[in-house]
Amino acid sequence: MEISFEDTRRAHMQCSATDIGGRGCYIETFSPLAINTEIIITFWLDSEKIRAAAIVRTSDPGVGMGIEFSALEDHIQERLQEYLEKMDKGFSRAATEGA
């Protein structure tokens, strides 16, 4: 999933997110932010643009950073979880059919 983020010291950055869950994700970037940095993330959930506050929880130089959504509305969190479950089922089906 493509995700973008911004903080008060940097320009807007777009990266890939992995290990996505209802409470956070891992963002792949060569220049991760420091732990406890507050950021605003933006991503698309189907056709809806989502903006939410998040905080950096882990920072791995040259690799990426783990973030926790700090202000994701409950209904958006539920929709995100449903979206991810739907994607997982699609990947499982494709793997089974391709085997």
N, CA and C atoms as an extended XYZ file, in Angstrom:
297
Properties=species:S:1:pos:R:3:atomname:S:1:resname:S:1:resid:I:1 pbc="F F F"
N         0.845       -1.169        0.000 N   MET     1
C         0.000        0.000        0.000 CA  MET     1
C         0.892        1.234        0.000 C   MET     1
N         0.556        2.170       -0.843 N   GLU     2
C         1.284        3.440       -0.863 CA  GLU     2
C         0.764        4.327        0.256 C   GLU     2
N         1.681        4.990        0.921 N   ILE     3
C         1.324        5.873        2.029 CA  ILE     3
C         2.224        7.091        1.959 C   ILE     3
N         1.709        8.226        2.330 N   SER     4
C         2.552        9.416        2.380 CA  SER     4
C         2.505        9.964        3.796 C   SER     4
N         3.548       10.706        4.155 N   PHE     5
C         3.581       11.285        5.490 CA  PHE     5
C         4.305       12.606        5.463 C   PHE     5
N         4.048       13.398        6.484 N   GLU     6
C         4.713       14.686        6.623 CA  GLU     6
C         4.850       14.993        8.111 C   GLU     6
N         5.897       15.705        8.444 N   ASP     7
C         6.055       16.239        9.792 CA  ASP     7
C         6.424       17.706        9.650 C   ASP     7
N         6.670       18.373       10.744 N   THR     8
C         6.923       19.814       10.678 CA  THR     8
C         8.292       20.155       10.113 C   THR     8
N         9.219       19.196       10.061 N   ARG     9
C        10.581       19.487        9.608 CA  ARG     9
C        10.872       19.021        8.191 C   ARG     9
N        10.004       18.239        7.593 N   ARG    10
C        10.294       17.646        6.287 CA  ARG    10
C         9.214       17.942        5.276 C   ARG    10
N         9.616       17.828        4.045 N   ALA    11
C         8.633       17.905        2.968 CA  ALA    11
C         7.820       16.610        2.960 C   ALA    11
N         6.743       16.654        2.275 N   HIS    12
C         5.873       15.500        2.075 CA  HIS    12
C         6.674       14.355        1.443 C   HIS    12
N         6.550       13.129        1.969 N   MET    13
C         7.252       11.968        1.419 CA  MET    13
C         6.251       10.864        1.126 C   MET    13
N         6.467       10.138        0.026 N   GLN    14
C         5.617        9.009       -0.320 CA  GLN    14
C         6.451        7.746       -0.278 C   GLN    14
N         5.926        6.700        0.372 N   CYS    15
C         6.663        5.452        0.577 CA  CYS    15
C         5.703        4.276        0.479 C   CYS    15
N         6.265        3.082        0.608 N   SER    16
C         5.456        1.870        0.676 CA  SER    16
C         5.272        1.474        2.130 C   SER    16
N         4.070        1.029        2.456 N   ALA    17
C         3.777        0.555        3.804 CA  ALA    17
C         3.645       -0.965        3.766 C   ALA    17
N         4.203       -1.620        4.775 N   THR    18
C         4.105       -3.071        4.902 CA  THR    18
C         3.605       -3.390        6.303 C   THR    18
N         3.304       -4.644        6.548 N   ASP    19
C         2.821       -5.079        7.867 CA  ASP    19
C         1.726       -4.148        8.380 C   ASP    19
N         0.737       -3.922        7.543 N   ILE    20
C        -0.333       -2.985        7.866 CA  ILE    20
C        -1.375       -3.668        8.743 C   ILE    20
N        -1.813       -2.968        9.761 N   GLY    21
C        -2.870       -3.450       10.640 CA  GLY    21
C        -3.766       -2.296       11.027 C   GLY    21
N        -4.765       -2.581       11.814 N   GLY    22
C        -5.705       -1.556       12.226 CA  GLY    22
C        -5.115       -0.506       13.152 C   GLY    22
N        -3.953       -0.799       13.744 N   ARG    23
C        -3.352        0.130       14.697 CA  ARG    23
C        -2.083        0.806       14.193 C   ARG    23
N        -1.554        0.344       13.052 N   GLY    24
C        -0.334        0.962       12.545 CA  GLY    24
C         0.238        0.197       11.369 C   GLY    24
N         1.477        0.541       10.996 N   CYS    25
C         2.131       -0.122        9.873 CA  CYS    25
C         3.634        0.143        9.931 C   CYS    25
N         4.350       -0.474        9.015 N   TYR    26
C         5.780       -0.233        8.864 CA  TYR    26
C         5.966        0.493        7.544 C   TYR    26
N         6.675        1.605        7.568 N   ILE    27
C         6.916        2.399        6.364 CA  ILE    27
C         8.355        2.199        5.922 C   ILE    27
N         8.533        1.744        4.685 N   GLU    28
C         9.874        1.555        4.137 CA  GLU    28
C        10.426        2.893        3.665 C   GLU    28
N        11.547        3.313        4.239 N   THR    29
C        12.203        4.558        3.850 CA  THR    29
C        13.662        4.504        4.270 C   THR    29
N        14.544        5.036        3.437 N   PHE    30
C        15.965        5.071        3.781 CA  PHE    30
C        16.258        6.096        4.869 C   PHE    30
N        15.359        7.041        5.052 N   SER    31
C        15.567        8.114        6.038 CA  SER    31
C        14.422        8.153        7.043 C   SER    31
N        14.358        7.179        7.944 N   PRO    32
C        13.261        7.174        8.910 CA  PRO    32
C        13.382        8.320        9.914 C   PRO    32
N        12.267        8.698       10.456 N   LEU    33
C        12.227        9.745       11.466 CA  LEU    33
C        12.590        9.162       12.832 C   LEU    33
N        12.867       10.036       13.772 N   ALA    34
C        13.220        9.613       15.130 CA  ALA    34
C        11.991        9.063       15.863 C   ALA    34
N        12.244        8.161       16.795 N   ILE    35
C        11.188        7.614       17.637 CA  ILE    35
C        10.476        8.760       18.357 C   ILE    35
N         9.175        8.630       18.481 N   ASN    36
C         8.268        9.599       19.121 CA  ASN    36
C         7.971       10.834       18.273 C   ASN    36
N         8.430       10.859       17.013 N   THR    37
C         8.071       11.961       16.122 CA  THR    37
C         6.603       11.827       15.734 C   THR    37
N         5.870       12.916       15.833 N   GLU    38
C         4.469       12.929       15.428 CA  GLU    38
C         4.382       13.303       13.953 C   GLU    38
N         3.580       12.548       13.212 N   ILE    39
C         3.439       12.772       11.778 CA  ILE    39
C         1.963       12.734       11.391 C   ILE    39
N         1.694       13.201       10.193 N   ILE    40
C         0.375       13.060        9.577 CA  ILE    40
C         0.555       12.119        8.394 C   ILE    40
N        -0.229       11.047        8.359 N   ILE    41
C        -0.151       10.101        7.250 CA  ILE    41
C        -1.374       10.267        6.358 C   ILE    41
N        -1.179        9.921        5.091 N   THR    42
C        -2.262        9.955        4.116 CA  THR    42
C        -2.198        8.677        3.295 C   THR    42
N        -3.347        8.028        3.130 N   PHE    43
C        -3.422        6.846        2.273 CA  PHE    43
C        -4.838        6.734        1.729 C   PHE    43
N        -4.987        5.902        0.709 N   TRP    44
C        -6.291        5.699        0.084 CA  TRP    44
C        -6.863        4.376        0.543 C   TRP    44
N        -8.110        4.401        0.951 N   LEU    45
C        -8.842        3.198        1.328 CA  LEU    45
C        -9.999        3.089        0.351 C   LEU    45
N        -9.848        2.202       -0.621 N   ASP    46
C       -10.731        2.153       -1.779 CA  ASP    46
C       -10.681        3.528       -2.447 C   ASP    46
N       -11.786        4.248       -2.506 N   SER    47
C       -11.773        5.550       -3.182 CA  SER    47
C       -11.752        6.724       -2.200 C   SER    47
N       -11.557        6.434       -0.924 N   GLU    48
C       -11.562        7.492        0.092 CA  GLU    48
C       -10.143        7.819        0.557 C   GLU    48
N        -9.818        9.108        0.536 N   LYS    49
C        -8.515        9.568        1.013 CA  LYS    49
C        -8.585        9.709        2.533 C   LYS    49
N        -7.672        9.038        3.230 N   ILE    50
C        -7.645        9.041        4.693 CA  ILE    50
C        -6.426        9.819        5.167 C   ILE    50
N        -6.641       10.742        6.094 N   ARG    51
C        -5.550       11.474        6.756 CA  ARG    51
C        -5.683       11.209        8.243 C   ARG    51
N        -4.562       10.883        8.881 N   ALA    52
C        -4.615       10.582       10.311 CA  ALA    52
C        -3.294       10.924       10.975 C   ALA    52
N        -3.375       11.229       12.246 N   ALA    53
C        -2.172       11.466       13.037 CA  ALA    53
C        -1.558       10.121       13.415 C   ALA    53
N        -0.240       10.100       13.505 N   ALA    54
C         0.477        8.884       13.890 CA  ALA    54
C         1.748        9.281       14.628 C   ALA    54
N         2.369        8.298       15.260 N   ILE    55
C         3.609        8.538       15.982 CA  ILE    55
C         4.602        7.433       15.636 C   ILE    55
N         5.858        7.815       15.452 N   VAL    56
C         6.906        6.844       15.124 CA  VAL    56
C         7.245        6.063       16.390 C   VAL    56
N         7.162        4.735       16.319 N   ARG    57
C         7.454        3.870       17.466 CA  ARG    57
C         8.788        3.144       17.338 C   ARG    57
N         9.200        2.828       16.104 N   THR    58
C        10.518        2.226       15.867 CA  THR    58
C        11.164        2.935       14.691 C   THR    58
N        12.488        3.003       14.700 N   SER    59
C        13.214        3.677       13.622 CA  SER    59
C        14.453        2.866       13.291 C   SER    59
N        14.517        2.363       12.063 N   ASP    60
C        15.619        1.519       11.608 CA  ASP    60
C        16.328        2.216       10.453 C   ASP    60
N        17.465        2.890       10.707 N   PRO    61
C        18.173        3.634        9.660 CA  PRO    61
C        18.426        2.788        8.412 C   PRO    61
N        18.116        3.362        7.264 N   GLY    62
C        18.331        2.682        5.997 CA  GLY    62
C        17.268        1.661        5.649 C   GLY    62
N        16.313        1.437        6.549 N   VAL    63
C        15.288        0.415        6.326 CA  VAL    63
C        13.880        1.001        6.384 C   VAL    63
N        13.541        1.607        7.520 N   GLY    64
C        12.199        2.151        7.662 CA  GLY    64
C        11.836        2.447        9.098 C   GLY    64
N        10.534        2.577        9.332 N   MET    65
C        10.063        2.918       10.675 CA  MET    65
C         8.673        2.344       10.907 C   MET    65
N         8.443        1.953       12.138 N   GLY    66
C         7.129        1.480       12.542 CA  GLY    66
C         6.338        2.637       13.106 C   GLY    66
N         5.101        2.773       12.666 N   ILE    67
C         4.269        3.861       13.175 CA  ILE    67
C         2.996        3.298       13.795 C   ILE    67
N         2.493        4.030       14.754 N   GLU    68
C         1.221        3.705       15.391 CA  GLU    68
C         0.245        4.824       15.074 C   GLU    68
N        -0.936        4.457       14.590 N   PHE    69
C        -1.961        5.457       14.351 CA  PHE    69
C        -2.401        5.989       15.711 C   PHE    69
N        -2.320        7.294       15.909 N   SER    70
C        -2.686        7.860       17.205 CA  SER    70
C        -4.057        8.514       17.198 C   SER    70
N        -4.600        8.750       16.047 N   ALA    71
C        -5.914        9.390       15.971 CA  ALA    71
C        -6.673        8.904       14.747 C   ALA    71
N        -6.868        7.596       14.667 N   LEU    72
C        -7.635        7.021       13.566 CA  LEU    72
C        -9.038        6.741       14.091 C   LEU    72
N       -10.031        7.354       13.485 N   GLU    73
C       -11.406        7.177       13.947 CA  GLU    73
C       -11.788        5.702       13.914 C   GLU    73
N       -12.626        5.284       14.862 N   ASP    74
C       -13.002        3.877       14.990 CA  ASP    74
C       -13.570        3.303       13.699 C   ASP    74
N       -14.468        4.041       13.031 N   HIS    75
C       -15.072        3.503       11.811 CA  HIS    75
C       -14.036        3.366       10.692 C   HIS    75
N       -13.038        4.238       10.652 N   ILE    76
C       -11.969        4.118        9.653 CA  ILE    76
C       -11.087        2.921        9.996 C   ILE    76
N       -10.786        2.735       11.270 N   GLN    77
C        -9.978        1.594       11.703 CA  GLN    77
C       -10.675        0.277       11.340 C   GLN    77
N       -11.982        0.208       11.552 N   GLU    78
C       -12.746       -0.988       11.190 CA  GLU    78
C       -12.728       -1.212        9.682 C   GLU    78
N       -12.925       -0.146        8.901 N   ARG    79
C       -12.887       -0.274        7.439 CA  ARG    79
C       -11.522       -0.731        6.968 C   ARG    79
N       -10.458       -0.196        7.575 N   LEU    80
C        -9.101       -0.598        7.214 CA  LEU    80
C        -8.905       -2.079        7.497 C   LEU    80
N        -9.345       -2.545        8.663 N   GLN    81
C        -9.200       -3.957        9.008 CA  GLN    81
C        -9.967       -4.838        8.028 C   GLN    81
N       -11.191       -4.447        7.672 N   GLU    82
C       -11.984       -5.201        6.695 CA  GLU    82
C       -11.300       -5.219        5.333 C   GLU    82
N       -10.763       -4.096        4.913 N   TYR    83
C       -10.051       -3.988        3.638 CA  TYR    83
C        -8.849       -4.934        3.618 C   TYR    83
N        -8.088       -4.948        4.714 N   LEU    84
C        -6.910       -5.812        4.788 CA  LEU    84
C        -7.294       -7.283        4.786 C   LEU    84
N        -8.367       -7.639        5.484 N   GLU    85
C        -8.836       -9.025        5.480 CA  GLU    85
C        -9.268       -9.444        4.085 C   GLU    85
N        -9.932       -8.544        3.366 N   LYS    86
C       -10.357       -8.824        1.993 CA  LYS    86
C        -9.132       -9.047        1.097 C   LYS    86
N        -8.098       -8.213        1.278 N   MET    87
C        -6.873       -8.370        0.492 CA  MET    87
C        -6.187       -9.692        0.817 C   MET    87
N        -6.137      -10.058        2.101 N   ASP    88
C        -5.521      -11.323        2.506 CA  ASP    88
C        -6.228      -12.505        1.866 C   ASP    88
N        -7.559      -12.470        1.836 N   LYS    89
C        -8.320      -13.550        1.210 CA  LYS    89
C        -8.009      -13.632       -0.277 C   LYS    89
N        -7.869      -12.485       -0.926 N   GLY    90
C        -7.533      -12.462       -2.349 CA  GLY    90
C        -6.162      -13.052       -2.615 C   GLY    90
N        -5.181      -12.731       -1.759 N   PHE    91
C        -3.839      -13.287       -1.912 CA  PHE    91
C        -3.842      -14.788       -1.663 C   PHE    91
N        -4.593      -15.233       -0.654 N   SER    92
C        -4.663      -16.665       -0.351 CA  SER    92
C        -5.288      -17.424       -1.506 C   SER    92
N        -6.352      -16.882       -2.081 N   ARG    93
C        -7.028      -17.522       -3.203 CA  ARG    93
C        -6.096      -17.596       -4.412 C   ARG    93
N        -5.379      -16.509       -4.697 N   ALA    94
C        -4.458      -16.489       -5.840 CA  ALA    94
C        -3.339      -17.499       -5.642 C   ALA    94
N        -2.835      -17.629       -4.422 N   ALA    95
C        -1.761      -18.588       -4.145 CA  ALA    95
C        -2.259      -20.014       -4.307 C   ALA    95
N        -3.487      -20.287       -3.872 N   THR    96
C        -4.060      -21.625       -3.983 CA  THR    96
C        -4.318      -21.980       -5.441 C   THR    96
N        -4.860      -21.041       -6.195 N   GLU    97
C        -5.162      -21.295       -7.601 CA  GLU    97
C        -3.897      -21.409       -8.433 C   GLU    97
N        -2.840      -20.730       -8.018 N   GLY    98
C        -1.580      -20.765       -8.758 CA  GLY    98
C        -0.744      -21.992       -8.454 C   GLY    98
N        -1.101      -22.714       -7.390 N   ALA    99
C        -0.313      -23.888       -6.971 CA  ALA    99
C        -0.606      -25.091       -7.816 C   ALA    99
